[in-house]
Amino acid sequence: HLLGRGIATKEQLHAPIDDPPDEWFTAVHDADYYFGFTDGTLPAPAMRRIGFEWSAQLVERTRLECAGTVLAARLALEHGLACN
């Protein structure tokens, strides 16, 4: 959409890394909670609080979403503006 309307160029589009390091997540979440989420062993009450049924796709989406946020923050620092 952005390319087709001339709002952005290919050079202005960036993709996050495919496999963000676990340390990004354990720096801000309890390691047992994080690894329970990633391996599907998080207790049912904690999964209910997340609001989604566990799946490998949910884990991948969540990790990539965070990687995109980190990339956008880095690009904003470098260029003054970025979005995810």
BELUR-V624675 format. One record per residue. N is the residue number from 0. RES is the residue in one letter. PSI is psi in degrees with one decimal (NA if undefined). OMEGA is omega in degrees with one decimal (999 if undefined). D_FIRST is the distance of its C-alpha to the first C-alpha in Angstrom with 2 decimals. Layout:
n:N res:RES psi:PSI omega:OMEGA d_first:D_FIRST
n:N res:RES psi:PSI omega:OMEGA d_first:D_FIRST
//
This chain:
n:0 res:H psi:-47.9 omega:-179.1 d_first:0.00
n:1 res:L psi:-39.6 omega:178.9 d_first:3.80
n:2 res:L psi:-45.4 omega:-177.1 d_first:5.49
n:3 res:G psi:-31.7 omega:179.7 d_first:5.13
n:4 res:R psi:-0.7 omega:179.0 d_first:6.16
n:5 res:G psi:17.5 omega:-179.3 d_first:8.51
n:6 res:I psi:-33.7 omega:-179.6 d_first:8.34
n:7 res:A psi:158.0 omega:175.5 d_first:9.06
n:8 res:T psi:164.8 omega:178.4 d_first:10.94
n:9 res:K psi:-33.9 omega:-179.4 d_first:11.73
n:10 res:E psi:-21.5 omega:-178.9 d_first:14.86
n:11 res:Q psi:-5.9 omega:179.4 d_first:13.35
n:12 res:L psi:135.8 omega:-177.1 d_first:11.86
n:13 res:H psi:153.3 omega:177.3 d_first:14.76
n:14 res:A psi:140.0 omega:178.4 d_first:15.92
n:15 res:P psi:165.5 omega:176.2 d_first:18.95
n:16 res:I psi:149.1 omega:-176.0 d_first:22.19
n:17 res:D psi:-26.4 omega:-174.2 d_first:22.74
n:18 res:D psi:79.0 omega:-179.6 d_first:26.10
n:19 res:P psi:145.2 omega:-177.1 d_first:26.65
n:20 res:P psi:144.0 omega:178.0 d_first:30.41
n:21 res:D psi:-30.0 omega:-178.0 d_first:32.32
n:22 res:E psi:-29.7 omega:176.5 d_first:33.84
n:23 res:W psi:-37.6 omega:-174.2 d_first:30.67
n:24 res:F psi:-40.0 omega:-179.7 d_first:31.17
n:25 res:T psi:-13.3 omega:174.6 d_first:34.96
n:26 res:A psi:-23.8 omega:-176.1 d_first:35.04
n:27 res:V psi:-6.9 omega:177.9 d_first:33.76
n:28 res:H psi:152.0 omega:173.0 d_first:34.79
n:29 res:D psi:133.0 omega:-176.1 d_first:38.15
n:30 res:A psi:-40.0 omega:178.9 d_first:38.31
n:31 res:D psi:-40.7 omega:178.1 d_first:39.84
n:32 res:Y psi:-49.8 omega:-178.3 d_first:37.10
n:33 res:Y psi:-51.4 omega:-177.9 d_first:34.31
n:34 res:F psi:-30.6 omega:173.2 d_first:36.01
n:35 res:G psi:-38.3 omega:176.9 d_first:36.93
n:36 res:F psi:-47.4 omega:-174.6 d_first:33.30
n:37 res:T psi:-31.4 omega:-178.3 d_first:32.22
n:38 res:D psi:3.7 omega:175.0 d_first:35.12
n:39 res:G psi:17.8 omega:-179.9 d_first:35.21
n:40 res:T psi:10.9 omega:178.0 d_first:38.58
n:41 res:L psi:135.3 omega:-180.0 d_first:37.63
n:42 res:P psi:149.3 omega:-176.8 d_first:40.06
n:43 res:A psi:-43.3 omega:179.4 d_first:38.96
n:44 res:P psi:-36.9 omega:178.7 d_first:39.30
n:45 res:A psi:-39.8 omega:177.5 d_first:36.91
n:46 res:M psi:-37.3 omega:177.5 d_first:34.32
n:47 res:R psi:-37.5 omega:178.1 d_first:34.76
n:48 res:R psi:-32.2 omega:176.5 d_first:33.98
n:49 res:I psi:-37.6 omega:175.3 d_first:30.69
n:50 res:G psi:4.4 omega:178.2 d_first:29.89
n:51 res:F psi:150.6 omega:173.7 d_first:28.54
n:52 res:E psi:139.2 omega:-177.9 d_first:30.55
n:53 res:W psi:140.1 omega:170.4 d_first:30.86
n:54 res:S psi:159.0 omega:176.5 d_first:29.18
n:55 res:A psi:-33.7 omega:178.8 d_first:28.36
n:56 res:Q psi:-36.6 omega:176.8 d_first:24.68
n:57 res:L psi:-43.0 omega:178.6 d_first:25.02
n:58 res:V psi:-47.3 omega:180.0 d_first:26.67
n:59 res:E psi:-45.7 omega:-179.7 d_first:24.06
n:60 res:R psi:-43.6 omega:-178.4 d_first:21.18
n:61 res:T psi:-44.7 omega:-179.6 d_first:23.31
n:62 res:R psi:-41.8 omega:179.4 d_first:24.25
n:63 res:L psi:-35.2 omega:176.9 d_first:20.76
n:64 res:E psi:-44.4 omega:178.6 d_first:19.59
n:65 res:C psi:-38.8 omega:177.2 d_first:22.53
n:66 res:A psi:-37.8 omega:176.8 d_first:21.91
n:67 res:G psi:-37.8 omega:178.4 d_first:18.43
n:68 res:T psi:-42.9 omega:178.0 d_first:20.22
n:69 res:V psi:-44.5 omega:178.6 d_first:22.86
n:70 res:L psi:-44.6 omega:179.8 d_first:20.52
n:71 res:A psi:-39.3 omega:178.2 d_first:18.74
n:72 res:A psi:-43.4 omega:178.9 d_first:22.27
n:73 res:R psi:-43.3 omega:179.0 d_first:23.47
n:74 res:L psi:-36.6 omega:177.6 d_first:20.68
n:75 res:A psi:-40.9 omega:176.7 d_first:21.30
n:76 res:L psi:-37.4 omega:-178.8 d_first:24.97
n:77 res:E psi:-39.0 omega:-171.4 d_first:24.41
n:78 res:H psi:-8.1 omega:179.4 d_first:21.98
n:79 res:G psi:-15.2 omega:-179.6 d_first:22.62
n:80 res:L psi:138.2 omega:174.2 d_first:19.20
n:81 res:A psi:159.0 omega:176.7 d_first:16.75
n:82 res:C psi:160.4 omega:-179.2 d_first:14.90
n:83 res:N psi:NA omega:999 d_first:14.54
//
